[in-house]
Amino acid sequence: MKEDFLQFIWRFGLFNKDSATTTDNQNITVLNLGIINNDAGPDFFNAKIKIDEIIWVGNIEIHINASDWNRHKHNADKSYDNVILHVVKNADCDIFRSDGSKIPTLKIQYDLQLEKRYNELLTSTTWIACQNYIGNVERFKMKYFLNRMMVERLEQRSAHISKILSDTKNDFKEVFYRLLFRSFGFGTNTLPFELLAQSTPIAAINKHRNSILQIEALLFGQAGFLNEQPLDDYQSQLQKEYKFLQNKFNLKPVEKHLWKFMRLRPTNFPTIRIAQLAKLLTQTDGLLAKIITFEKQDELNVFFELNASEYWDTHYNFGKKTDKHIKSFGKKSAEKIIINLIVPYLFAYGKAKGEEKFSEKAFDLLEMISPEKNNIVSGWENMGIKVDNAFYSQALIQLKTVYCNNKQCLKCAIGQNIIDKN
């Protein structure tokens, strides 16, 4: 058994309250279970209990064995002096505060079926621990749980955006610019695209936005693709243009070796993504303002209806000519950008500005978009979970990666529901 199981039992009041007594046979009445503490210190804050006729307000500490109190050196820690009750599975000794006063101990009693179901989840080797039970969770409860997952996912992404906001002194345009670049990495090349954004001033892009040649020179030069002997006339042309821009803006490129090509389809090569990003930057002046004021998803899709410049119709990399193939930015790629860039940005923007309408727009957008197709979403569908749109596919990705993969069943509302199925 783990300590967090006993915390779960206490948190939801799943123990036998009617016969609760201290190890000194004093009656315990729980008036308030307290608030769980996820940081250092006692496990629950601001609890309220009555021992015999005296009401106590303070904190609760939980251990498997009472002797764990001394093993963790709480007996010498003044931050534990306000503990009013020690809740344990095994009461193997008395425990005391740093001033020597004795702390009442409750040997907790509960239905052993709870522990049995918890252990079954903990030792499960199926794709998700509750695979044999999740089909019995009521649909409306499942939707409620997934709504919480989606909010949690956006809260986590919002925290990342808030950090960038802090680093850029609350420059929302700069934040969007960095996130836009990052999103074109599509996971594999996220880091080099992020470094490309940080090393390429937005002012330089805005000054040369009307020239695709100059924007490509700027991006490919900063990405490290123009530091070597050119392989054809176009690369040579870009290289000459980049040298001018590099001197003009005092630029330092990122290392070319950071870009990954292995195991990528040619249409996903970073060279193609950089060329598509260059095209987007030349034809979407005021993109951020338009994103904030959009009303329908189609208004966003039109931004990403773009092709790379003509050179890339016959190339996937510099100097290597191929059969003609227009490098279009597909619908699925556009939807990934919306999911991974625009939705979290709108959510964070609304939070920072204190305007809920932007957060609501973020949720509305996810409900308009088809669910992603990947191994995680397919896994849920194989278990009979209906995935209606990107809102639920994102929520299920959060559930699987954060909770199921780490066996965090006690922190998951679905796992809690299955363990306590009364």
C-alpha positions in Angstrom: 0.0 0.0 0.0 1.1 3.6 -0.7 0.5 6.6 1.5 -1.5 8.4 -1.2 -4.2 5.7 -0.9 -4.8 6.6 2.7 -4.8 10.3 1.7 -7.5 9.3 -0.9 -9.5 7.6 1.8 -9.3 10.6 4.1 -9.9 13.2 1.4 -13.2 11.7 0.3 -14.3 10.5 3.8 -14.4 6.9 2.9 -13.4 5.6 6.3 -15.7 4.4 9.1 -16.6 7.7 10.9 -19.2 6.2 13.3 -16.6 4.2 15.3 -13.6 6.5 14.9 -11.6 6.7 18.1 -8.1 7.6 19.0 -5.6 5.0 20.1 -6.4 6.3 23.6 -10.1 5.4 23.1 -11.3 9.0 22.7 -14.2 9.5 20.4 -13.5 11.4 17.1 -16.1 13.5 15.2 -14.9 14.8 11.9 -16.4 18.3 11.2 -14.2 19.2 8.3 -11.7 17.0 6.5 -9.5 19.9 5.5 -7.9 20.9 2.2 -5.3 18.6 0.6 -1.8 20.0 0.5 0.2 19.2 -2.7 3.4 20.9 -1.4 5.7 20.4 1.5 4.2 20.2 5.0 1.2 18.4 6.6 -1.1 16.5 4.2 -4.3 18.4 4.9 -4.8 22.0 6.0 -7.5 23.6 8.1 -9.3 20.5 9.2 -11.8 20.6 12.1 -12.4 17.7 14.4 -13.9 17.1 17.8 -12.1 14.8 20.3 -14.5 13.9 23.0 -15.9 17.3 23.9 -13.1 19.5 22.6 -13.0 21.0 19.1 -9.7 21.2 17.4 -8.8 23.2 14.2 -5.5 22.5 12.5 -3.8 20.1 10.1 -3.9 16.4 9.5 -0.8 14.2 8.8 -1.2 10.7 7.2 1.3 7.8 7.3 1.2 4.0 6.8 2.9 3.5 10.1 2.8 5.8 13.1 6.5 5.4 13.4 6.9 7.1 10.0 6.4 10.4 11.9 9.7 10.0 13.6 11.4 8.4 10.6 10.5 11.6 8.6 11.8 13.7 11.5 8.4 15.5 12.0 9.0 15.3 15.7 11.7 17.9 15.4 9.9 20.1 12.8 8.0 23.0 14.1 5.9 23.2 10.9 4.2 20.0 12.1 3.4 21.4 15.5 -0.1 22.4 14.4 -1.1 18.8 13.4 -4.2 17.9 15.4 -4.6 14.3 14.3 -2.2 11.6 13.0 -4.1 9.2 10.7 -2.4 5.8 10.2 -2.9 2.3 9.0 -0.7 0.8 11.7 -0.5 2.5 15.1 2.9 1.0 16.1 3.9 3.9 18.5 2.8 7.1 20.1 4.0 10.3 18.4 4.9 13.8 19.7 5.3 17.4 18.6 8.6 19.2 18.8 7.6 20.6 22.3 6.9 17.1 23.5 3.1 17.2 23.5 1.4 14.0 22.4 -0.6 14.0 19.1 -3.9 12.0 19.0 -3.7 9.1 16.5 -6.5 7.5 14.5 -6.1 4.0 13.2 -8.2 4.4 10.1 -10.8 1.7 9.2 -12.4 1.4 5.8 -14.0 -1.1 3.4 -11.2 -3.5 2.2 -12.9 -3.6 -1.2 -11.5 -0.1 -1.8 -8.0 -1.3 -1.3 -8.6 -4.3 -3.4 -9.8 -2.3 -6.4 -6.9 0.2 -5.9 -4.3 -2.6 -5.9 -5.9 -4.1 -9.0 -5.5 -0.8 -10.8 -2.0 -0.3 -9.6 -0.8 -3.8 -10.8 -2.7 -3.7 -14.1 -0.7 -4.3 -17.3 -3.5 -3.3 -19.7 -3.2 -0.2 -22.0 -4.8 1.8 -19.2 -5.2 0.5 -15.6 -9.0 0.8 -15.6 -9.5 -0.8 -19.0 -11.8 -3.5 -17.6 -14.0 -1.0 -15.7 -14.1 2.2 -17.7 -17.0 1.0 -19.9 -19.2 1.0 -16.7 -18.6 4.7 -16.0 -21.7 6.7 -16.8 -21.5 8.7 -20.0 -22.4 12.0 -18.4 -19.8 11.5 -15.7 -17.2 10.6 -18.3 -17.9 13.9 -20.2 -17.7 15.8 -16.9 -14.3 14.2 -16.2 -13.0 15.0 -19.7 -14.1 18.6 -19.4 -11.9 18.9 -16.4 -9.0 17.3 -18.3 -9.3 19.8 -21.1 -9.3 22.7 -18.7 -6.3 21.3 -16.9 -4.5 20.8 -20.3 -5.1 24.5 -21.2 -4.1 25.6 -17.8 -0.8 23.9 -18.1 -0.2 25.4 -21.6 -1.3 28.7 -20.3 1.4 28.5 -17.6 4.0 28.0 -20.3 2.7 31.0 -22.2 2.6 33.1 -19.1 6.3 32.4 -18.6 7.1 33.6 -22.1 5.0 36.7 -21.4 7.1 37.4 -18.3 10.3 36.9 -20.3 9.1 39.3 -23.0 7.8 41.9 -20.5 4.1 41.2 -21.5 4.7 41.6 -25.2 1.7 39.6 -26.6 2.9 40.1 -30.2 6.3 38.7 -29.4 4.8 35.7 -27.5 2.5 34.9 -30.4 5.4 35.2 -32.9 7.5 32.7 -30.8 4.6 30.3 -30.5 3.8 30.5 -34.2 7.4 29.5 -35.0 7.3 26.7 -32.4 4.1 25.3 -33.8 5.7 24.8 -37.3 8.1 22.3 -35.7 5.2 19.8 -35.3 6.9 18.2 -32.3 10.1 16.8 -34.0 11.6 20.3 -34.8 9.9 22.3 -32.1 13.2 23.3 -30.4 15.1 24.6 -33.4 12.0 26.5 -34.6 11.8 28.1 -31.1 15.5 29.0 -31.3 14.9 30.4 -34.8 12.1 32.7 -33.4 14.3 33.9 -30.5 17.2 34.7 -32.9 15.2 36.4 -35.6 13.9 39.9 -34.6 10.2 40.4 -35.4 11.2 43.9 -36.6 13.4 42.4 -39.3 10.5 40.3 -40.6 8.0 43.2 -40.5 10.5 45.4 -42.4 10.8 42.9 -45.3 7.4 41.3 -45.1 6.6 42.3 -48.8 9.4 40.2 -50.2 9.2 36.4 -50.1 12.9 36.2 -51.2 14.0 38.4 -48.3 11.9 36.5 -45.8 13.2 33.2 -47.0 16.7 34.5 -46.9 16.2 35.7 -43.4 14.7 32.5 -42.1 16.9 30.0 -43.9 20.0 32.1 -43.0 19.0 32.2 -39.4 18.2 28.5 -39.5 21.9 27.8 -40.5 21.1 26.6 -44.1 23.0 29.4 -45.8 26.4 29.1 -44.1 27.9 26.6 -46.6 28.9 26.5 -50.3 25.6 27.0 -52.2 24.3 23.9 -54.2 22.3 25.9 -56.8 21.5 29.3 -58.0 18.5 29.8 -55.7 20.5 29.0 -52.5 23.2 31.3 -53.8 20.7 34.1 -54.3 19.3 33.6 -50.8 22.9 33.5 -49.3 23.7 36.9 -50.9 20.5 38.4 -49.6 21.0 36.9 -46.1 24.6 38.4 -45.8 23.0 41.8 -46.4 20.3 41.2 -43.8 22.7 39.7 -41.3 24.9 42.8 -41.4 21.9 45.1 -41.3 20.3 43.5 -38.2 23.5 42.1 -36.6 22.2 38.5 -36.7 23.6 35.3 -35.4 22.1 32.0 -36.8 21.3 28.8 -35.0 23.2 25.7 -35.6 22.1 23.7 -38.6 22.7 20.4 -37.0 19.8 21.0 -34.7 17.3 20.4 -37.5 16.0 16.8 -37.8 15.2 15.1 -41.1 15.4 11.5 -40.1 12.1 9.5 -40.1 10.2 12.4 -41.5 8.2 12.4 -44.7 9.8 14.8 -47.2 6.7 17.1 -47.0 7.5 17.5 -43.3 11.2 18.3 -43.8 12.1 21.5 -41.8 13.1 23.1 -45.1 9.5 22.8 -46.4 8.1 24.0 -43.1 10.4 27.0 -43.0 9.4 27.9 -46.6 5.7 27.6 -45.7 6.2 29.7 -42.6 8.0 32.3 -44.8 5.0 32.4 -47.1 2.6 32.8 -44.1 4.6 35.7 -42.8 4.5 37.5 -46.1 0.7 37.3 -46.7 -0.8 37.7 -43.2 0.0 41.2 -42.0 -1.8 41.7 -38.6 -2.3 37.9 -38.2 -2.6 38.2 -34.4 -5.3 40.9 -34.5 -7.3 38.8 -37.0 -7.0 35.7 -34.8 -8.2 37.6 -31.7 -11.3 38.9 -33.6 -12.3 35.9 -35.7 -15.9 34.6 -35.5 -15.8 31.3 -37.4 -13.2 28.6 -37.9 -13.2 29.1 -41.7 -11.7 32.6 -41.0 -8.7 30.9 -39.5 -8.4 28.1 -42.0 -7.9 30.7 -44.8 -4.7 31.9 -43.2 -3.2 28.5 -43.6 -4.3 27.9 -47.2 -0.7 28.5 -48.4 1.9 26.9 -50.6 5.7 27.2 -50.3 7.4 29.4 -52.9 7.9 28.1 -56.5 11.4 26.8 -55.9 10.0 24.3 -53.4 7.6 22.9 -56.0 10.6 20.9 -57.3 12.8 20.6 -54.1 12.6 19.2 -50.6 16.1 20.4 -49.8 18.6 22.8 -51.4 20.3 21.5 -54.6 18.2 18.3 -54.8 15.7 18.6 -57.6 12.6 16.3 -57.6 9.5 15.8 -59.7 7.1 18.8 -59.4 5.0 18.7 -56.3 3.4 21.8 -54.9 4.1 21.9 -51.2 0.7 22.8 -49.8 -0.1 23.3 -46.1 -2.7 20.6 -45.6 -6.0 20.8 -43.7 -4.7 18.5 -40.9 -1.5 20.6 -40.5 -3.7 23.7 -40.3 -5.9 22.1 -37.6 -2.8 21.1 -35.6 -1.6 24.7 -35.6 -5.1 25.8 -34.5 -5.1 23.2 -31.7 -1.5 23.7 -30.5 -1.1 27.4 -31.1 -4.3 29.4 -31.5 -6.4 27.6 -28.8 -3.9 27.8 -26.0 -2.9 31.4 -27.0 -6.6 32.5 -26.9 -7.0 30.8 -23.5 -3.9 32.4 -22.0 -4.8 35.8 -23.6 -8.2 35.7 -22.0 -6.8 34.7 -18.7 -4.2 37.5 -18.8 -6.7 40.1 -19.8 -9.4 38.9 -17.5 -11.8 38.4 -20.4 -13.6 35.1 -20.5 -14.9 35.5 -24.1 -11.4 34.5 -25.4 -11.3 31.4 -23.2 -14.8 30.5 -24.5 -13.6 31.0 -28.1 -10.8 28.6 -27.4 -13.2 25.9 -26.2 -15.6 26.6 -29.1 -12.7 26.2 -31.6 -11.9 22.8 -30.3 -15.5 21.7 -30.6 -15.5 22.7 -34.3 -12.4 20.7 -35.2 -12.3 17.0 -36.0 -10.5 14.8 -33.5 -6.8 14.1 -34.1 -5.9 10.7 -35.5 -3.0 9.2 -33.5 -2.3 6.1 -31.4 -3.7 7.5 -28.2 -7.0 8.5 -29.7 -7.3 5.2 -31.5 -6.6 3.4 -28.2 -9.5 5.2 -26.5 -11.8 4.5 -29.5 -10.9 0.8 -29.3 -12.3 0.8 -25.8 -15.6 2.2 -27.0 -14.9 5.8 -26.0 -16.6 8.1 -28.5 -14.3 11.0 -29.6 -16.6 13.6 -31.2 -14.1 16.4 -31.8 -10.7 17.9 -30.9 -12.0 19.0 -27.5 -12.4 15.4 -26.4 -9.3 14.1 -28.3 -7.1 16.7 -26.5 -8.8 15.8 -23.2 -8.1 12.1 -23.7 -4.5 12.8 -24.7 -4.1 14.7 -21.4 -5.7 11.8 -19.5 -3.5 9.2 -21.0 -0.2 11.0 -20.9 -0.5 12.6 -17.5 -2.6 10.2 -15.5 -2.8 6.7 -17.1 0.8 6.4 -18.2 1.9 7.3 -14.6 -0.7 5.2 -12.8 -2.1 8.4 -11.2 -5.5 6.7 -10.6 -6.0 8.3 -7.2 -5.6 11.8 -8.7 -7.9 10.9 -11.7 -11.6 11.5 -11.3 -12.3 8.3 -13.4 -10.0 6.2 -11.2 -11.5 7.7 -8.0 -15.0 6.8 -9.3 -14.0 3.2 -10.1 -12.3 2.6 -6.8 -15.3 4.1 -4.9 -18.1 2.6 -7.0 -20.8 2.9 -4.4 
